[in-house]
Amino acid sequence: MEWGHADRHDDVRLCVSELATNAVLHGVPPGREFCLSVVADGSLLRVEVRDSGDGHPRVLYPGTEECRGRGLLLVTSVADDFGVVVHNPGKTVWAEFKSD
């Protein structure tokens, strides 16, 4: 990646995809959009997705027969940190990556 985080390229790409997909599927009311931000500060890269939807994202542990519900589990598995900031309206879901 151009920001010096090439060692985490695949992890960041996966998390951006999962967080953006979750915003589209669960967090964006009809007629609204979401915002993706990527911020690099030294050895730390932070991905944030803000939407205006209700609800609080949570990590699920679906059974082997389930076809959905693993997005945030993947994010928490590959990111160094993860969290949610509640706004009115909406929320920001973020993931952080430390570079070697």
N, C-alpha and C positions, 0 to 999 in steps of 0.2 A: 504494500500500500504506500502511497505517496507520503503519508504522515509518519513513516518510520515504524509501523506496526506490522510488517510483513509476516512475522512469526505467528500472528493471530488472525491472519486474513480469513481463513475458512471459518473460524469461530465467530468473527464479527459478521461475516456474510450470513451465516446461519441465523444468528440472533436478530439481525435486521429483518430478514425474511419472516421469522416467526413473530416478532413484535408487530411488524406492519400487517401481516395477515390477521393477527388477533384484533388489531384495531379495525380493520375492514369488516371482519366477521362479527365482532362482539361490541365494539366501542364507538362506532360512528353511526349516529342516527341518520335516517334518510335526509339527503340534501346537505349534509355536512361533510367535512374532510378531516384528515388527520395530518399531523406535522411530524416529520422525522428530523432529528438533529443529531449530528455527530461532532463531538468536540474532543480534540486532542490536547493534552497538557503534559508535556514531558513524556514519561513512560506510561501514562494513563490515557486510555481512549474510552469515551463514554458515548453510548448510543441511547437516545431518548425518543420515545414515540408518545405524542400527546394527542388525546382525542377528547370529545365532549360527551361521551356516553356515560351512562350510569354503571354501577357495578364495580366490584373490586377484584382484579385478577388474582387468581390463586393457582398454585401448583397442584395439579391433579396426578393421581397415580392409577391410571386406567388398567383394567385387566387385559390379559393377552388377547381377548376376543374383541376388544374395543378398537375401532378404527380412527378415533379422534381423541383429543385431550392431552397430547404429549408436548405441545409447544413450549409451555413455560418450564416443563421438566427438562427439556433439551437446553433451554436458556440457562437454567440454574446449574446444569451439568457442565457447560463449557465456559460460562462467564465467571469472572473472579468475584463479582458482586452483582446483586439484582435487587430492585425495589420498586415501590410504587409511591408516588406523591399525589394526593387527592387535591383536586381543584373544584371550584364551583363555577361552571359545570365541568365535569370530566376528571381526567387523571393523566399523569405522565408515568409511563412504565419505562424503566431504564435498566441498562446492563453496562458493567464496566469491565475493561480488559487491561491487564498490566502487560507491558512489553518486556521482553528479556533485555 
